Amino acid sequence: MKEVENKLQEEYNKLELFEFTEEQRKIYTTIGGSPHLDGDYTVFGEVIEGIKIIEKITSVKTENNNRPVEDIKMTIKIINATKAQRH
């Protein structure tokens, strides 16, 4: 678990320095992203293991708005870094 936390901390530290350009924001809001979100946030992550599961999820039948016809249920674990770990 500590190894995963360290990896997440490394990725988090990289993101602190990253800023989107106006062009990137425009592309995200016009082409990419999820329509049901408010336009300010997106969800992202990294697959550490189980890529076949991701492939299975992406192959399900979807509606016109790219939402799955049937809900996909999953169990996730969220690991939050404390302020002390971030600095």
C-alpha positions in Angstrom: 0.0 0.0 0.0 2.8 2.4 0.8 4.2 1.9 -2.7 0.9 2.9 -4.2 0.7 6.0 -1.9 4.2 7.0 -3.0 3.3 6.6 -6.7 0.2 8.7 -6.2 2.2 11.4 -4.3 4.7 11.6 -7.2 1.9 12.0 -9.7 0.1 14.6 -7.5 3.4 16.6 -7.2 3.6 16.7 -11.1 0.1 18.0 -11.4 0.7 20.9 -9.0 2.9 22.5 -11.6 0.6 21.8 -14.6 -1.8 24.4 -16.0 -4.1 24.1 -19.0 -3.7 26.6 -21.8 -6.8 28.4 -23.0 -6.7 26.3 -26.2 -6.6 23.1 -24.1 -9.6 24.3 -22.1 -11.5 25.1 -25.3 -10.8 21.6 -26.7 -11.9 19.9 -23.5 -15.2 21.8 -23.3 -16.1 21.5 -27.0 -14.8 18.0 -27.8 -13.9 16.0 -24.7 -15.1 15.7 -21.2 -18.3 14.4 -19.8 -21.5 16.3 -20.6 -23.1 15.7 -17.2 -20.2 17.4 -15.4 -20.3 21.1 -14.8 -17.4 22.0 -17.1 -15.0 22.8 -14.3 -13.9 19.3 -13.3 -13.0 16.0 -14.8 -12.2 12.6 -13.2 -8.9 11.0 -14.0 -6.9 8.1 -12.7 -4.3 5.5 -13.5 -4.9 1.8 -14.1 -2.3 0.0 -11.9 -3.6 -3.4 -12.7 -6.6 -4.9 -14.4 -6.5 -3.3 -17.9 -8.7 -6.1 -19.2 -11.5 -4.9 -16.9 -11.1 -1.4 -18.4 -11.3 -2.9 -21.9 -14.5 -4.8 -20.9 -16.0 -1.5 -19.6 -15.2 0.4 -22.8 -16.8 -2.3 -25.0 -20.3 -2.2 -23.5 -23.2 -1.0 -25.6 -23.9 2.8 -25.2 -26.7 5.3 -25.9 -26.3 8.2 -28.2 -24.6 10.4 -25.5 -22.0 7.6 -25.0 -23.5 6.6 -21.7 -23.7 2.8 -21.1 -27.2 1.3 -21.8 -26.9 -0.6 -18.5 -25.2 0.9 -15.4 -21.7 -0.4 -14.7 -21.3 -1.0 -11.0 -17.8 -1.1 -9.5 -16.1 -0.9 -6.1 -13.3 1.6 -5.8 -10.8 2.7 -3.2 -9.9 6.3 -2.9 -6.5 7.2 -1.4 -6.2 10.8 -0.2 -2.8 12.3 0.6 -2.7 14.4 3.7 -1.3 17.9 3.6 1.9 16.7 5.3 2.4 14.1 2.6 1.9 16.7 -0.2 4.8 18.9 0.9 
